[in-house]
């Protein structure tokens, strides 16, 4: 049984320069064969020379004008090539600038069609634009370089220590987007270079400050932007990788004695302190303070990760990988496009269900409350305990019993206060706090946050009293409750 017939497509790379630079084998393949050559674009130095020799082309330049984005352009061209190949008795020849496997999205789409059984693809190489660009710039790619598409450029994907080449810089709009993206990492006056038609008689090289990239620059499909590696570490101060290097140095043999002697246990109270300082910055609505305090929390995370790496148990990559996988796993309605969006309540319920399924793979806990950290502050522990038991139905269904229980606990506390047992009074006071936290949980109020707000409010008002007394030449010891109450009311009215 003969194999099913599939249209054959020969993809030919035109190289980066003129006809003199084209290999003899590529030239022969362009001359042989019947029918026209299909070319993605006419904008290439060698096209005119080949046309002068009588070689005919069919171009897809008009497709670019029909779409606002490049992806549908590439998709339409690839589909048109397959349709034309299907209607042809001979292998269809499709030519692209440079090398077919370098920065050619239409070629990748044709490979995808081949994987689906829609065509048979063969590739005839041509020199890519990279070699003449390296030659023009006189740089060694062995030093490390990255090639990125201008239409998909992400500054965070660039290693600042490597040469960066940005291709597909078609127009001023794309150049503007590239400029803004690079400015996330580089100063406005950082020197960059445009290389146009490298390796051809039309080669042009121009260097200028980054902010001028989209200012009357002549960009085209033959243009490559070159961004040199940063000259020193000052440019990398805001990068995560540089921060990792700083922490690794501090923990290294020649690092800081204090950092070197820290363990997971000695750092525990620092993490707690820094977390509370973050909460304070949030309540103050002070963004600059918040940036600083979030940095301090990140420092604690990186110190713990570096300790894990030093001891050979885990590294920051394990922390990030675990978190990333969990976020994707617990948000299927975001990362699984087949699922529809959900309300915030449905999201929380789904989160709990997914978390429950994850826990099934672990050893069955002896208690529902087993995974609540024992070192958590008592107020937060009470809140988490009641939230967990409420989810399995251990709670009042009506509001009235909660308030009745509060009154009952307050009465019992008062009775205990009249006795001589301090332990009994302490126990009953704990019961009052516990039912208050139950009420907070019912009304979606986090008791820890509420008490922190009240603490700060009290401190601010009392500090106002101190300031008013100081203004009048008095100390706290020289006043009385009546005067302090008056200043308290003043502070309250000023809020």
N, C-alpha and C positions, 0 to 999 in steps of 0.2 A: 504494500500500500504506500503510495507516494505521500510525502509530507504536504500539509496544507500550504497553499501558496500565500506568501505575505509580500507586500510591497517592499522594495529594497531602496534604502536611502543611503547615499554616500555623503558624509559630511566632510568638507574640505576646508582646512584652515588657510587663510590667505597670508598669514604672517603679519608682522607689524610694520614692515617697510615698503619699499618700492619693488619693481619687478626684478631688479638686479639681485635683491636679497632672497628672492624666492628659490626654493630648491628645484632642481630639474625634475624630480619625481612629481612634485606638486604641479608644476607647469604642464607636464604631459597629461596629467589627469584632467586639467582644465581644458586642454586642447582636444582630448579624445572624447568619445561618447556622443550620443545624438541628443537633440533637444536643447533647450536653453538651460543656463545655470540659474538657479534660484539663489538670490543673495538677500540676507537680512536687511542690509542697508547699502546704499551707494556711496556713503561717506567713508571712503578708504582710498589712500593714495594709489594703490595698485589697480583699482577698478578702471580708471580712465585709460591706463596703459593697456590693459587687456582689451578694452573696447576698441582702442585704436588698432589692435591686431585682429579685429573682426569677431571677437568672442561676445556672444549675446547674453544678457542677463535679464531676469525679471526680479524687480526690487519690491520690498515691502515697506518702503518709507511712508506710504500713504496710511498704513495701519497705525503709525504713531500719532497721526493727526486725529484719528477717530476715538482715541481714548485719553483720559486724564491721568491714568496710572499706567505704569510699565507692565505690571503682571498680566492684565488682559491683553496687552499688545503681544507679549511673548506667547500667550496661550493661543491667540488667533493665528499667529504666524506658524506655530508648530502644527496646529490643526490643518492649516492650508497646505503645508508641506505633505502631510500624510494623505490628504485628499488627492493632491496632484500625483503623488507616488502611486496611489491606488489606481489612478486612471492611466498610468504610463506602462508601457510594455517593457521599457528599459529602466535600469536603476536611475533614480532621480538624484541629481547632484545639487547639494545645498552648501553654499559657501558662507563662511563667517569670518570676520576680522580676527587676526591673531591666531591663537590655538583654540580648537573647538572645546577643549576642556577647561579653559581659563576664562571665567567671567562671562559665560554664555548660557543664559537661562533657557533659551529655546532648545539648546542641545540637551539639557537635562530633562526637559519636557518630552523630547523625542525618545530619550532613554526610557522614560516612564511608560511611554506608549509601547515600546518594544517589550517591556516587562509584562504588559497586558496582552501581548501576542498580536499587536496591530501592525507591526513592521519589523524589518530586519535592518539593523544599523551597522555601518562600517565607518571608521574614522580615519581620515588621512591628515596627519599632523601638519602643523605650520608653526613657525616661531611665534611664541606669545609676546605680548607687549612688554613683559617684565624684563627680559634680557636687555633690550635697548634702553629701557628706563634706568636699569642699574648702571649701564654704561654711561648714559647721559649724566647721571648724578654722581658717578664714580664711588659707589658704595658696594660693600661686600654683603650679599644676603646671608652669608654664613654667620654674620654678627647677630642675626635674628630680625625677622621682619614679619609684618602682617599685611594681608591684602583684604580689604573690605569694600563692599558695595556701597556707594554713596546713598542709594535709596533705602538701605537698611542699616545705616551706620549707628552703632551704639557705643558711646564713649567708654562705657564700663567694660567693653570687650577688648579694649586696647591696652596692651602692656606698655607703659610709658617708657620702658627701657629699650623698646624695639623700634626699628624703622616702620613707619606706617604708610602704605600705599592705598589711596582711595580711588577706585575706578568708577565708571558709569556716571561721571560728573557731566551730565548732558546739558544743563542749562543753568541760568542764574538762580532760579528758585531752588534747585537742588543744591547749588553752591551755598546759598543762604542757610539752608537747613543743616548742611555739613558744618558751616562756620559756627552756628549756635550750639551744635552738639559738641564740637571740639572745645568751645569756650567754657564748657562745664569743667574741663580739666586744665586748660591752658590759659595764660594771660592773653589779653586782647592783642598785644603787640608781638606775640610769639611768631617767629619767622617760619613761613611755609613756602613751598615751591610748586608751581604748576609746570608740568611737562606735557607738551603737546606734540603729537605725531613723532614720538621718539623713534629714531633710526631711519627716518625718511628725510628727503630734501627739505621738507617743511618743518623740521624739528625746531621747537622753540622752548626755552627755559626761562622762567621769570620767578623771582623770589620777592616776597613782600610780607607785611604784617598780616596776621590772621584776620583782623577785622576788615581788611580790604578785599577778602576773597570774592565777595559778590558785588564789588564795585566796578562795573564796566569791564569785568574780566571776560575774555573770549573763551568760553568753555564749549566742548563738543564731545562726541563719543570717542575722540582720540585723545582726550585730556585725562591725565592722572595727577592727582594731588599727592605731594610728598610731604609728610610731617616727620621731621627728624626726632630721634630720641631726646628726652629731656636731658639737659647737661648736668644736673645735680639733683640731690635728694629733696631740695626745697620745693620742687614741683610736685613731689609725691606725698607731701605731708597729709593730704586729705584722702589718701587711698587706703583701703582696708589692708592690702598686702604690705604696705609700708608700716602700718600700725602693728601688724603681726611681727615684722622684723624687729621693731623697737622692743616689743614685749619679750621676744626670744633673746635679744641682746641683754636685756635687764636680768633675765633668768640664767644667762650664760656664765661661763667660768670667770669672765672679766666684768660681769655685770654688777648690779647693786646688791650689797650684802642683805638688805632687808627683803628685797624681792626674792632672792635666792632661797631664803630660809622659810618662805611661806608654804603652807600646805592647804588642802581643802578645808581642814578644820580651823586653822588660824584665820582664814579669810571669811568665815561665816558671818561674823558680826559686821564686817565692813559692807558686805552685800546688803544686809538688812538696813544699815544706816543710809547707804546710797539710795536704796529704794524709797525710803521715807523722804529723802531730800528731793527725789523726782516728784513725789506727790505734792510736796510743798511748792515746787516750781510751777506745777500745773495749777494749783489753787491760786497762786499769785498771778497767773496768766502772764508770766514773764518768759518770753520765748528764748531770750539770750541765756537766762538762768537754766531753762529747761535743756537747752543744747549742752550746756556744761555738765549738768547732772546726768543726762542720758549717757554722756561720754564716760562718766565715772562708773555707771552700771556696766557699760560695755567693757571697760577696763577689767572689772571683776570677772566677767565672762571669759575674756581672753586669758587672764591669769589662771583661772581654773583649767582652761583648755590647754595652756602651755604646761601646767603641772601634769596633766594627763599625758601629754606628749612626752615630757621628760621621763615619766615613769613607765612609758611604753604601753599604756592602756587605751588611750584615745587621743584624737587631735581635734582642732577646731573644724576640720572638714567633716569629721564624724558628727559633730554637733549640728552643723549646717545641713548635712545630708539627712539626718534623722528628722530635723524640723521641716525641711522641704517636703520630704515624703509624707509626713503626717498632715501638713497643710493641704497637699493635693488630695490625699486619701479622704480627708474629712470635709472637703469641699467639692464633691462630685458634680454638684449643680453648676459650678463655675468651670471646672476643667473637663467635664464630660458634656460636650455641646449638645448631646441628645436629650439632656434633662432641662426642664424649664426652670426659671428662677423661682425662688420661694420667699415668703415673708420672713422677717427676723425671728419670729416665734418658731416657725417651721424649721429654720436653719438651726436654731438651738436644739430643737428636739432631734433633728437628724444627727447633729454633732454627738449628742449623748448616745444615740443608738449605735453609731459607728464606733464610738469609744468603747461601748459595751461589747461589741463584736471583737474588737481588738483584744480586750481583756480576757475573752474566752480562750484565747490561745495560750494564756499564761496559767500559772497554777491558781486554782480556784481559791479566792480569799476566804478566810474563816468568817469575816464579817463585812457588811456593807461599808462600815466606817473604818476599815483597816487602812485604807490608803491615805487618810488624812494625816498630814505631817504632824508628828508629836511636838516639834519645835515651833509650830505656828502659835502666834499670840492667842491668848484665851478668848478674846472677843471674836477674832476671825474663826477660831476653831468652833465656837458655838454656832456661828453663822453657817459654816460649811456643814456641820452635823445636821442642823435643822433643814438645810436645803436638800441634803441627800435623802433624809427620811421622808421629807415631803413628797419627793418624786415617786416613792413607792406607796404613797397613800397614808402615811402615818402623820396626820395633821387634822385639825379641825376644818370642817367644810364650811362653817359659818364664822362670821367675824365676832358675834356676841360672846361665844365661849372664851375667846382670846382675852377680851377686855375683862370678863368676869374672873379669869384666871389671874390677870395682873392685879386686880383689886384683892383677890385672895392672898397672893404672895406678899403684897405690901402689908396687909393686915398681920400676916404671920411674922414678917420681919419686925413690925412694931412690937408685937408681943415678945419676940425674942430679945429686943433691946431692953425691955423692962426687967428681964431676968439677969442673972449673973454669969451666964455662959457666953463668952466671946465667940467660941467656936460655933454655937448654935446661931448667933446673930450673923456670923460670916456666911454660914450655909444658906440662911434665909435670904440674905442680900444677894447671894449668887443666883438664887431662884428668881429673884426680881429681875436681875440682869438677863437671865436666860429667856424669860417670857417677853421682855422688851425686845430682845433680838429676834424672837419669833414674830413679833408684830412688825419689826423692820423688814424681815424677810417676806412677810405677807404683802407689804406695800412697796416691795422692790427698792428698799433703802439699804445700802450697805452700812452697817453700824460703825465699822472702822472709819470709813470716809466721813460719816456724820460726826463722829466724836473728834476726829482730827480737825474738822472745820470749826467745831465749837471751841476746841483748845486754842486754835489760832485766834479766834474772835476774842476769847477771854484775854489772851496775852496782849493783843492790840489795845483792848480797852484799859487793861491795867497799866500798860506802858503809857497810855495817855494820862492816867491819874498821876503817875510818877512825874511826867513832864510838867503838868499843871502845878503840882506841888513845888517842883524845882523852880518854875517861873516865879512863884510867890515867895521863894526863899525858905521853903519848908522841906523837911524830910518825912519819910513815912512814920517815923517815931513821934513826930511833932503834930500829927493830925489825928482826926477821929473818924469813926465810921460814917457819921453824918456828912462830913465834908467829902470823904471819898465817894459816897453814894451820889453826891451831886455831880462830881466830875465823871462818874460812871455814866450817869444819864446824859451828860454832854457828849461823851464819846459815842454812846448809842445813837444819839440824834444826828451825829455827823456821818454815820454810815450810809 
